[in-house]
Each structure stands twice: as C-alpha cells, then as structure tokens.
Amino acid sequence: MGPKTEGPKWAKIAKKLTDTEIKSTKPADKEINLFDGDGLILRIAPLAKGGKKNWYFRYAVPVSKKRTKMSLGTYPHLTLARARALRDEYLSLLANGIDPQVHNNDKANALKNATEHTLQAVTRKWLDEKGKDLRYLSGSC
C-alpha cells in the first residue's frame, strides 16, 4: 500500500507559478484561475471584462471556518514575489487565530485615527468650520 495522503482525493498540490507563466497566460472568453499554492490565486478576467489579472488569497476564517477570499491587488503592480510575501504574512496571522481581513481593517483604522489629530488635519477642520465666519468678518463676501 502506498503512502497516505490527507484531504480529498481531488486535492492536488499546486505547481508554483512563474512570472513567465503569468505573462504568457492571456485572457480568454472565460475566467482563468492560476493557483500558486497555500491559497494564493491569480484570477484572469475574461476578455469581455478587460482581462485584468487580480491576486486573491483564499482561506478559512479562524472562528467560523467558513471559506472566504480577499483581494490582494493587480498583477503586475503587485508582483508574484510580493503576493507570496503577503500570503505568507496572512498564513502566519491565521496560525495565531487572526483573520487577515480584520487585521488589515484594524491597521487602517489605527492609521486613520493617528492622522486625524495632526496639526494639519486639525487646522483644516477648523478652517472648514470657521472659514465662512472669517470671510464674512473680513468683508470678502
């Protein structure tokens, strides 16, 4: 008897993508999915929809185990190497029970909160609120 493999019989180990393979795969009439492994997918839209090449990361949400996917960016703006680095970062988060989408949203909110209280932001807000009164007082209305 041969070695045991885990998972369903139809599951295959994905062959790692190469830049040459990605560049040579042209859009067709139907959507094309190229798999790099560990949830990284390059989806090529049909010609009728512009033929864009978009990276996605598929994973199971830590709490619910529901399968989902998140968009990473478009190729070639997001390179194969950078897409793999993002996938590896997200796999590390998942290993610690953290949903990558929740993590990214939390980081974006923290950055937004940090920049809302800069001198420039506070000054702009003050001018937006008080600017009309200042113009009225100076007689430029």
N, C-alpha and C positions, 0 to 999 in steps of 0.2 A: 504494500500500500504506500502511496506517495505521501509527501508532507501535507499536513493540514493547513488549510488557509482559512482565514477568518472572513466573515462577511458573505454576502450573497454570491452565488456562482457567476452572476453577470458583472460583478465589480471587477474592474481592471485597474492595474497600476498605470497611471498616465505617463506617457513619454514626455520628458521635459521639452518645452518649446525652445526654439532658437529664433534669433532676430531674422535670420534668413527665411525661415519657415513663415514667420508672421508677415514679413514684407512680401513674400511671394504668394500668399493666400489672398486672392482678390474677391471682392464682394460678388455674390451670385443673386439668383432670384429669391432664394430663401436665406434665412438667418443661418450663420455658421458659428459654431462654438468650438474653440480650441482650448483644450484642457492642459494645464501645466502640472497639476497635482496639488494635493492638500487644499483644495477649494478654490484655487486661482483659475479663472476662466477669462479668455478673451472672446468677446462676442462681436462678430462682424455683422452689422445690419445689412439687410437686403439692399440691392442697388436702388430700388424704388424709394428707399428711405435714406439715401445718401451714402450708404456703405461705410459708415463710421465704425471704428474699432474701439470698443469700450472694455475696460477691465472690470471684472466683478470678483468679489470674494464670497463664496458660499460657505455657510457654517450652521451649526445648531446653537440656538440661543441657550445659554447656560441653565437658566431656571426651567424654562418650558420644554426644552429640547426640540422646539419647532425649527424646521429648516428655513433659513432666510438667506438673502444675499444683500450685499452692499456694493455700491458703485465706488470704484477707486479713482477713475479718470480715463482719459482717452489716450490711445496709442497714436502717434509716437511721443506726444507731450509727456506721458508717463511711460518711461522705458520699461522693458522687461525686467531689468535688474531692480529698479525702484519698486515695481509691482510685487516682485518676490520679497523684497525687504518689508513692504507693508504687510504682506500676507504673513510673514514670519513674526512680525510685531503683533499682529492680531491673534495668531495662534498662541503666542505667549500670554496675551491677555486672557484668552479663553481657558488656558491651562490653569489660570488663577481664578476662574469663575467670573470673569468680567466680560460683558458684552461690548465688542468693539464700537458699535454704533452709539451706545450710551456713553462710553468713554470719550469718543470724539465730540459728542454734544456737550458733555461736561467741560471739556477743554475749551471749546468755542465760547461757552457761556462765561467761563472764568476770564478768558481774554477780553471779551466784551465788557465785563464788569470792571476789569483793570483799566481799560482805556476810557471808560465813561467819565472818570474823575480826573483826567489830566487837565492842566491849566487851559489848554486849547479847547477841549471839549466843554469845560465849564464856561469859558468866555463866549464861545459860540452860542451856547444855550442861553446865557444871559442876554446877549445881543438879540437873539431871536425873540425873547420875551420883552425886552425893554427898548429895543431899537426903534420901534414905532413912536414911543414917547419921546425919545431923544430927537428924532427928526421933527416932530411936532414943535418941540420947545425951541429948536434952532431956526424955525420958520422956513424949512425947506420943503414943506408940503404944498 
